[in-house]
Amino acid sequence: MAHLIEHMAYAGDTPWHLLGTQLPSNQPIEVWAQKAGMDWTIRETPVRYMSEAAGGFEALKAFEEQKVLYRSDTRAALSVVSSRYQVVQPRAVLEFFRDLTVISGYEMETAGVLKAGRKFWALARTGKETVLRGNDLVTGYLLFATSCDGTLATTVTPTTVRVVCNNTLAIALSGASNAIRVPHNTSFDADAIKRQLGIAVSQWDAFMHRMKALSERKVKGKAPQDYFLQVLGGPQATHAVDIPQARALKKVQALYEGQGRGAELASAKGTVWGLLNAMTEFVDHERRARNREYRLDSAWFGQGAALKQRALDQALLLTA
């Protein structure tokens, strides 16, 4: 089976998805570009066609309303998009972090290419961290991702990682993600994004204050099962039979009840924080997927990310 991930590099400990090539710490952007498979550019050409004529085929004609994007190194086609589509180059994703690592103390941790170059990302540690009860450490990250096939806007997302289990969770308040999104019909302006970023990252303290509240809110009786039913089955789910994925319900309950990494810590045992982390661990590590690459893509950008957002929203309601 073909892998979604073509190249990936990481610094420090092996990441939760167990993928990639390890690099020494504090490598320059140029090394990251090479080792993460991001040292190529996206090129474009108009869509061309041949129209049939009585004497055979006419010369190639261009269809100016669309263009083909392709890789500079392999010449492999990536996608067909509108002529208005604004490309963000793989190297631009890494360059976004250059001054953040040099001036602001950020540290590159992973970067890579998905789907043969159609999607690429970089993840850097921000230096923010909070310790919840039981020495439960949560660290701050910034995830930058984009695509060249229209499946993902250029997105910069403040993200947390719970160290004991490597669960990832996008920072969100008031039911909405703090992600900054730039659609591909708009030119990407890194400086403008960084100005917005200051506001997004500054909400770390407010977000972790809410997570601390989750770790202090005890749940009893049917509350855990009701929570998982609501997250997995939606607002109308009231019984296990309402959940098509019975395995998922059984698994998240087991993670919450002690099988999960860090489930026995004071912050998680019998708390809403424990419920939330059972869900995030399920999505990041246990949810069925073709392979780890597909699970990574889903957990960060797809259905898994949406499921974690729903889990967070539901957890916050329990402490409202």
Kinemage of the C-alpha trace (Angstrom):
@kinemage 1
@onewidth
@group {chain A} dominant
@subgroup {mainchain}
@vectorlist {calphas} color= white
{ca met a 1} P 0.000 0.000 0.000
{ca ala a 2} L 1.329 3.424 -0.938
{ca his a 3} L 2.113 5.686 1.994
{ca leu a 4} L 0.577 9.099 2.394
{ca ile a 5} L 3.840 10.406 3.846
{ca glu a 6} L 6.621 10.777 1.335
{ca his a 7} L 9.209 12.333 3.660
{ca met a 8} L 9.269 13.523 7.229
{ca ala a 9} L 11.916 14.669 9.708
{ca tyr a 10} L 11.785 15.251 13.441
{ca ala a 11} L 14.033 16.497 16.236
{ca gly a 12} L 14.047 15.204 19.804
{ca asp a 13} L 11.914 12.285 20.905
{ca thr a 14} L 10.138 10.026 18.434
{ca pro a 15} L 6.787 11.686 17.623
{ca trp a 16} L 3.475 10.077 18.554
{ca his a 17} L 2.865 8.829 15.012
{ca leu a 18} L 6.247 6.996 15.009
{ca leu a 19} L 7.152 8.313 11.551
{ca gly a 20} L 10.134 10.145 10.075
{ca thr a 21} L 13.909 10.528 10.226
{ca gln a 22} L 15.510 11.930 13.371
{ca leu a 23} L 17.606 15.111 13.219
{ca pro a 24} L 19.885 16.661 15.836
{ca ser a 25} L 18.378 19.645 17.644
{ca asn a 26} L 18.638 23.229 16.351
{ca gln a 27} L 19.185 22.415 12.702
{ca pro a 28} L 18.950 25.274 10.183
{ca ile a 29} L 15.927 25.611 7.916
{ca glu a 30} L 18.008 24.422 4.949
{ca val a 31} L 18.627 21.053 6.627
{ca trp a 32} L 14.969 20.719 7.522
{ca ala a 33} L 14.019 21.381 3.891
{ca gln a 34} L 16.285 18.602 2.673
{ca lys a 35} L 15.511 15.974 5.300
{ca ala a 36} L 11.769 16.660 5.402
{ca gly a 37} L 11.500 16.349 1.628
{ca met a 38} L 10.527 19.984 1.136
{ca asp a 39} L 13.428 21.159 -1.041
{ca trp a 40} L 11.430 21.417 -4.266
{ca thr a 41} L 8.990 23.940 -5.700
{ca ile a 42} L 5.479 23.830 -7.100
{ca arg a 43} L 5.384 24.863 -10.738
{ca glu a 44} L 2.357 25.605 -12.849
{ca thr a 45} L 1.274 25.458 -16.450
{ca pro a 46} L -2.072 26.131 -18.169
{ca val a 47} L -4.339 23.193 -18.889
{ca arg a 48} L -3.907 22.319 -22.562
{ca tyr a 49} L -6.039 20.250 -24.912
{ca met a 50} L -6.192 19.051 -28.504
{ca ser a 51} L -9.355 19.477 -30.533
{ca glu a 52} L -10.148 17.027 -33.327
{ca ala a 53} L -10.248 18.338 -36.876
{ca ala a 54} L -10.985 16.727 -40.246
{ca gly a 55} L -7.333 16.262 -41.034
{ca gly a 56} L -6.348 15.005 -37.587
{ca phe a 57} L -5.512 16.810 -34.379
{ca glu a 58} L -4.914 20.508 -34.217
{ca ala a 59} L -2.124 22.101 -32.226
{ca leu a 60} L -2.395 22.237 -28.444
{ca lys a 61} L -4.628 24.960 -27.094
{ca ala a 62} L -4.578 26.414 -23.581
{ca phe a 63} L -7.576 26.533 -21.265
{ca glu a 64} L -6.652 29.668 -19.353
{ca glu a 65} L -9.241 29.306 -16.588
{ca gln a 66} L -7.395 26.367 -15.020
{ca lys a 67} L -3.800 25.315 -14.464
{ca val a 68} L -1.853 22.189 -13.622
{ca leu a 69} L 0.426 22.249 -10.583
{ca tyr a 70} L 3.428 19.907 -10.671
{ca arg a 71} L 6.643 19.201 -8.767
{ca ser a 72} L 9.889 20.747 -9.948
{ca asp a 73} L 11.954 17.667 -9.010
{ca thr a 74} L 9.921 14.721 -10.320
{ca arg a 75} L 7.660 16.635 -12.763
{ca ala a 76} L 4.793 14.647 -11.238
{ca ala a 77} L 1.381 16.320 -11.489
{ca leu a 78} L -0.107 17.440 -8.165
{ca ser a 79} L -3.500 18.874 -9.057
{ca val a 80} L -5.632 20.860 -11.475
{ca val a 81} L -6.827 24.123 -9.930
{ca ser a 82} L -8.390 27.436 -10.863
{ca ser a 83} L -6.140 30.027 -12.480
{ca arg a 84} L -6.854 32.177 -9.403
{ca tyr a 85} L -5.356 29.575 -7.044
{ca gln a 86} L -2.530 31.068 -4.985
{ca val a 87} L 0.296 28.593 -4.398
{ca val a 88} L 2.200 28.407 -1.098
{ca gln a 89} L 5.567 26.737 -1.630
{ca pro a 90} L 6.870 23.964 0.666
{ca arg a 91} L 9.891 26.082 1.545
{ca ala a 92} L 7.594 28.966 2.601
{ca val a 93} L 6.145 26.752 5.332
{ca leu a 94} L 9.612 26.296 6.823
{ca glu a 95} L 10.661 29.902 6.239
{ca phe a 96} L 7.665 30.996 8.292
{ca phe a 97} L 9.471 29.606 11.334
{ca arg a 98} L 12.936 31.048 10.613
{ca asp a 99} L 12.654 34.207 12.717
{ca leu a 100} L 10.379 32.486 15.238
{ca thr a 101} L 13.167 29.995 15.979
{ca val a 102} L 15.974 32.572 15.919
{ca ile a 103} L 14.266 35.429 17.786
{ca ser a 104} L 11.223 34.069 19.626
{ca gly a 105} L 12.626 30.849 21.039
{ca tyr a 106} L 10.527 28.436 18.996
{ca glu a 107} L 12.067 25.034 18.243
{ca met a 108} L 11.303 23.021 15.122
{ca glu a 109} L 10.079 19.547 15.989
{ca thr a 110} L 8.582 17.899 12.890
{ca ala a 111} L 8.035 18.705 9.221
{ca gly a 112} L 6.996 16.628 6.278
{ca val a 113} L 5.121 15.976 3.058
{ca leu a 114} L 1.824 14.115 2.694
{ca lys a 115} L 0.123 12.674 -0.369
{ca ala a 116} L 3.151 12.843 -2.682
{ca gly a 117} L 3.453 16.612 -2.166
{ca arg a 118} L -0.190 17.659 -2.195
{ca lys a 119} L -0.056 18.561 1.508
{ca phe a 120} L 2.869 19.623 3.719
{ca trp a 121} L 3.383 20.905 7.232
{ca ala a 122} L 5.806 21.973 9.953
{ca leu a 123} L 5.362 21.832 13.716
{ca ala a 124} L 7.360 23.913 16.209
{ca arg a 125} L 7.417 24.030 19.983
{ca thr a 126} L 6.546 27.495 21.324
{ca gly a 127} L 8.139 27.205 24.766
{ca lys a 128} L 4.767 27.489 26.532
{ca glu a 129} L 3.959 24.786 29.080
{ca thr a 130} L 1.636 24.149 31.998
{ca val a 131} L 1.630 21.432 34.665
{ca leu a 132} L -1.722 20.114 35.874
{ca arg a 133} L -2.305 18.021 38.995
{ca gly a 134} L -0.185 14.886 39.273
{ca asn a 135} L 2.703 16.372 37.277
{ca asp a 136} L 0.660 16.247 34.059
{ca leu a 137} L 2.690 18.376 31.637
{ca val a 138} L 1.046 20.081 28.650
{ca thr a 139} L 3.258 21.888 26.113
{ca gly a 140} L 2.460 24.447 23.425
{ca tyr a 141} L 3.102 24.044 19.691
{ca leu a 142} L 2.382 25.820 16.452
{ca leu a 143} L 1.286 23.780 13.436
{ca phe a 144} L 1.601 25.278 9.950
{ca ala a 145} L 0.025 23.292 7.131
{ca thr a 146} L -1.161 23.873 3.581
{ca ser a 147} L -2.090 22.012 0.425
{ca cys a 148} L -1.842 22.498 -3.306
{ca asp a 149} L -4.955 20.523 -4.253
{ca gly a 150} L -7.629 22.591 -2.513
{ca thr a 151} L -8.201 20.119 0.335
{ca leu a 152} L -6.749 22.416 3.002
{ca ala a 153} L -6.454 26.182 3.296
{ca thr a 154} L -3.121 27.531 4.484
{ca thr a 155} L -3.625 27.073 8.223
{ca val a 156} L -1.623 28.090 11.288
{ca thr a 157} L -2.925 26.362 14.419
{ca pro a 158} L -1.843 26.829 18.048
{ca thr a 159} L -1.801 23.279 19.400
{ca thr a 160} L -1.174 21.518 22.698
{ca val a 161} L 0.536 18.197 23.350
{ca arg a 162} L -0.036 16.268 26.576
{ca val a 163} L 3.432 14.853 27.128
{ca val a 164} L 2.527 11.695 29.038
{ca cys a 165} L 0.566 10.334 26.079
{ca asn a 166} L 1.499 12.589 23.134
{ca asn a 167} L -2.152 13.491 22.637
{ca thr a 168} L -2.564 16.530 20.383
{ca leu a 169} L -5.342 19.092 20.715
{ca ala a 170} L -5.879 22.358 18.883
{ca ile a 171} L -6.312 25.351 21.181
{ca ala a 172} L -9.899 26.528 21.014
{ca leu a 173} L -12.080 28.805 23.096
{ca ser a 174} L -15.793 29.605 22.839
{ca gly a 175} L -16.387 26.603 20.612
{ca ala a 176} L -14.090 27.772 17.830
{ca ser a 177} L -10.535 26.891 16.920
{ca asn a 178} L -7.855 29.560 17.195
{ca ala a 179} L -6.495 28.492 13.824
{ca ile a 180} L -5.693 31.237 11.329
{ca arg a 181} L -6.810 30.228 7.831
{ca val a 182} L -5.880 31.799 4.512
{ca pro a 183} L -7.913 30.489 1.539
{ca his a 184} L -6.006 29.757 -1.641
{ca asn a 185} L -7.802 32.471 -3.597
{ca thr a 186} L -5.956 34.955 -1.352
{ca ser a 187} L -2.261 35.743 -1.397
{ca phe a 188} L -0.403 34.374 1.624
{ca asp a 189} L 1.202 37.142 3.698
{ca ala a 190} L 3.494 35.668 6.379
{ca asp a 191} L 3.916 38.984 8.212
{ca ala a 192} L 0.153 39.508 8.438
{ca ile a 193} L -0.263 35.983 9.792
{ca lys a 194} L 2.370 36.604 12.455
{ca arg a 195} L 0.577 39.755 13.567
{ca gln a 196} L -2.600 37.719 14.045
{ca leu a 197} L -0.587 34.957 15.629
{ca gly a 198} L 0.331 37.120 18.596
{ca ile a 199} L -3.341 37.233 19.558
{ca ala a 200} L -3.837 33.492 19.058
{ca val a 201} L -0.779 32.428 21.041
{ca ser a 202} L -1.590 34.871 23.820
{ca gln a 203} L -4.692 32.815 24.580
{ca trp a 204} L -2.528 29.971 25.898
{ca asp a 205} L -3.092 31.027 29.532
{ca ala a 206} L -6.845 31.349 29.064
{ca phe a 207} L -7.055 27.971 27.344
{ca met a 208} L -4.980 26.191 29.981
{ca his a 209} L -7.077 27.817 32.695
{ca arg a 210} L -10.049 26.045 31.124
{ca met a 211} L -8.091 22.770 30.931
{ca lys a 212} L -7.238 23.100 34.615
{ca ala a 213} L -10.951 23.471 35.327
{ca leu a 214} L -11.550 20.246 33.398
{ca ser a 215} L -8.944 18.479 35.542
{ca glu a 216} L -10.696 19.616 38.720
{ca arg a 217} L -14.241 18.721 37.640
{ca lys a 218} L -15.162 15.238 38.874
{ca val a 219} L -17.619 13.029 36.985
{ca lys a 220} L -19.600 10.105 38.376
{ca gly a 221} L -22.252 7.576 37.487
{ca lys a 222} L -23.462 7.697 33.907
{ca ala a 223} L -21.709 10.986 33.108
{ca pro a 224} L -18.687 9.373 31.365
{ca gln a 225} L -20.846 7.164 29.142
{ca asp a 226} L -23.180 10.060 28.340
{ca tyr a 227} L -20.169 12.164 27.349
{ca phe a 228} L -18.791 9.520 24.990
{ca leu a 229} L -22.242 8.929 23.508
{ca gln a 230} L -22.630 12.650 22.788
{ca val a 231} L -19.175 12.949 21.217
{ca leu a 232} L -19.297 9.797 19.111
{ca gly a 233} L -22.981 9.734 18.255
{ca gly a 234} L -24.097 13.338 18.335
{ca pro a 235} L -26.720 15.126 20.440
{ca gln a 236} L -29.419 12.508 19.762
{ca ala a 237} L -27.377 9.532 20.977
{ca thr a 238} L -28.657 8.274 24.322
{ca his a 239} L -27.787 4.569 24.253
{ca ala a 240} L -24.900 2.454 22.994
{ca val a 241} L -27.132 1.126 20.201
{ca asp a 242} L -27.172 4.672 18.798
{ca ile a 243} L -23.423 4.437 18.103
{ca pro a 244} L -22.598 2.678 14.805
{ca gln a 245} L -18.966 2.269 15.848
{ca ala a 246} L -19.498 0.133 18.958
{ca arg a 247} L -15.785 -0.655 19.072
{ca ala a 248} L -14.968 3.038 19.413
{ca leu a 249} L -17.316 3.469 22.391
{ca lys a 250} L -15.884 0.419 24.135
{ca lys a 251} L -12.322 1.564 23.491
{ca val a 252} L -12.673 5.132 24.760
{ca gln a 253} L -14.390 3.895 27.894
{ca ala a 254} L -11.497 1.505 28.533
{ca leu a 255} L -8.955 4.290 27.960
{ca tyr a 256} L -10.775 6.496 30.443
{ca glu a 257} L -11.105 3.744 33.030
{ca gly a 258} L -7.375 3.101 33.249
{ca gln a 259} L -5.988 1.724 29.993
{ca gly a 260} L -5.083 5.123 28.618
{ca arg a 261} L -1.646 6.692 29.023
{ca gly a 262} L -1.816 8.981 32.037
{ca ala a 263} L -5.363 7.863 32.886
{ca glu a 264} L -4.345 7.232 36.499
{ca leu a 265} L -2.849 10.697 37.061
{ca ala a 266} L -4.693 12.895 39.544
{ca ser a 267} L -5.591 15.322 36.770
{ca ala a 268} L -7.362 12.645 34.707
{ca lys a 269} L -8.732 9.945 37.015
{ca gly a 270} L -12.460 10.470 37.354
{ca thr a 271} L -12.385 13.947 35.751
{ca val a 272} L -13.586 15.699 32.613
{ca trp a 273} L -9.924 16.131 31.607
{ca gly a 274} L -9.679 12.336 31.688
{ca leu a 275} L -12.734 12.065 29.429
{ca leu a 276} L -11.257 14.506 26.920
{ca asn a 277} L -7.901 12.746 26.852
{ca ala a 278} L -9.516 9.358 26.354
{ca met a 279} L -11.033 10.806 23.181
{ca thr a 280} L -7.843 12.492 21.975
{ca glu a 281} L -5.802 9.352 22.641
{ca phe a 282} L -8.347 7.292 20.731
{ca val a 283} L -8.145 9.603 17.713
{ca asp a 284} L -4.361 9.962 17.718
{ca his a 285} L -3.386 6.384 18.573
{ca glu a 286} L -6.264 3.920 18.430
{ca arg a 287} L -8.828 4.928 15.830
{ca arg a 288} L -8.970 2.580 12.887
{ca ala a 289} L -7.013 3.752 9.875
{ca arg a 290} L -5.284 2.182 6.875
{ca asn a 291} L -1.952 2.969 8.481
{ca arg a 292} L -0.233 5.559 10.708
{ca glu a 293} L 0.054 8.037 7.853
{ca tyr a 294} L -3.700 8.085 7.305
{ca arg a 295} L -4.246 8.418 11.051
{ca leu a 296} L -1.898 11.423 11.180
{ca asp a 297} L -3.666 13.117 8.269
{ca ser a 298} L -7.059 12.549 9.895
{ca ala a 299} L -5.983 13.569 13.416
{ca trp a 300} L -4.543 16.886 12.237
{ca phe a 301} L -6.613 17.812 9.204
{ca gly a 302} L -9.590 15.501 8.739
{ca gln a 303} L -12.369 13.653 10.534
{ca gly a 304} L -10.158 12.936 13.532
{ca ala a 305} L -9.504 16.652 14.055
{ca ala a 306} L -13.244 17.346 13.875
{ca leu a 307} L -13.912 14.575 16.401
{ca lys a 308} L -11.376 16.042 18.842
{ca gln a 309} L -12.945 19.477 18.468
{ca arg a 310} L -16.352 17.989 19.286
{ca ala a 311} L -14.828 16.221 22.298
{ca leu a 312} L -13.387 19.526 23.530
{ca asp a 313} L -16.654 21.387 23.008
{ca gln a 314} L -18.569 18.744 24.934
{ca ala a 315} L -16.003 18.734 27.755
{ca leu a 316} L -16.214 22.501 28.132
{ca leu a 317} L -19.998 22.260 28.414
{ca leu a 318} L -19.552 20.046 31.479
{ca thr a 319} L -17.754 22.872 33.290
{ca ala a 320} L -19.843 25.751 31.979
